[in-house]
Amino acid sequence: MTAATDQRETRRSARSGAIGLAGAAVSGLFGFVLAVVITRGYGPTGAGAFFAAVGLLTVATAVCTLGAETGLLWALPRRRTGATGDAARMLPVALLPPLVFAIVVAVVGLLVAPQLADGLFDRASTETVRLVQLCAVGLPVLVATGLMLAAVRGVRPIGGYVAVQFFLLPIGRPVLVGLAALASGAVLLGLAGWLVPALAALLVCAGLVAGPLGLGRGARLRAGSADWRGFWRFALPRAGSAAIDAGSMWIGVLLAVALAGQAEAGIFGAVGRYILAGQLALQGLRVAVAPQLSRLLGADRPAEAAAVHRQTTSWAIVLSWPVYLLLAVFAPGFLSIFGPEFAAGATAMTVLAVAMLVNVAVGNVQTLLLMSGHSGLHLVATLVNLTVTVSLAFWLVPRHGVLGMAVAWATGIVLENLIAATAARLVVGQPLVDRPVSVAAAATLAGVGAVSVVAVAAVGRDVAGLGTALALVGAVVIVMSALPGVRRRVWRSVRQRGG
């Protein structure tokens, strides 16, 4: 690898990463708005039922997708698009098995809805049975939407994906859920409002992939046996890990419902919304560079792939560590926004925020593993996470409620990331941490840590302390950015790493 090619690839990832981060910021804002709408509109018990239904849908969707969404992200960048290319033939390969499976699961869900409602919620009632039935009806739509979103990301520049995943869905959901809460206060109607934007997203995605794949212009859709074997040899090991990844928080919600009740699950769901919001920078960077990593690793250019990974890890630390440090220190202030009933989750949020510092520090190592074709190694890491989380939950949640669930999940998170980071380093054969990554981590920890200590000492950990900390962080950023020497060093660093 030459310095010029390294700079070209990091420049490409810088452009995509900036767009992904902008979309993640919008998605995070409206994800928070949705959490406020749910918790304020339905209270702890109603929010627990809502979060449990969303958790059921999220886990079922990830299971029924069979890993095909990651398979599309891996396969499409390695193929030729257009009417004469071979990319279009991967659509039926990726879409048909998951959709058939989702329809079968949906039919079974409709038939056993009373039994599922009895096991999932505090008690079975007409409303909870209908919630399960609505989940079953929405399942095939969510599976199709997720697969088409992956196809959009695989064949188009990142802008199209961001428009749907980070704008249409997160903006549409709080609007429709809020209208439902104002209209009737029924959780069933709110869940319907949560599902409708997914149907709109599916239609938009279908239009976005038609042109690049040459659909309607003679593109061949009939795949050969080698296409089927190659795709599903990669995707099937990803099926299990995808279900665990997508449903990590929601598995916690479902366990909290079963072991501690809907109110505790509602509190854990509120905590989880903050924790997931902090991941949005990492998610935005992941969707930005995943096709690029697949292309580089597929062309046997691991050094360039590692350079892209290190760059995005530095960005993730600078953008996400301040969020998690503030969540850890000012958990009471954050949760009071949802209402006084949610203050019981403060210690749980601190535990999870600390675990997420580890998650961010290793970067998108899971994506690096997957795009290198080692979905089996990623499955091992996620299975360790799931086994530890569920085992500890059965032991801790009955006695400690939401805090026990947080400790169980946090332990699983840390173990998964350490295993995945070790495996990615061995597979890629290149260092995944360099001096800029270490400097970014040390500077962020020192700066935000010092500001937090001052704010807690002066005001406390409530909303006032949080506001003070945010004001101090903002003041430091403004002062530092006004210094010419700092601006020159930052710009020089960006040019060196981004080309």
GIDA-V298338 format. One record per run of one state. SS is the DSSP state (hx for helix, st for strand, lp for the rest). FROM is the first residue (numbers start at 1). LEN is the number of residues. Records with the same first field share a line. If there is no record, write none. Layout:
# GIDA-V298338
SS->FROM-LEN, FROM-LEN
This chain:
# GIDA-V298338
lp->1-2, 66-2, 79-11, 112-1, 121-5, 156-2, 184-3, 214-11, 247-1, 261-1, 279-1, 299-3, 330-1, 337-3, 362-3, 372-3, 429-6, 459-4, 483-1, 499-1
hx->3-63, 68-11, 90-22, 113-8, 126-30, 158-26, 187-27, 225-22, 248-13, 262-17, 280-19, 302-28, 331-6, 340-22, 365-7, 375-54, 435-24, 463-20, 484-15
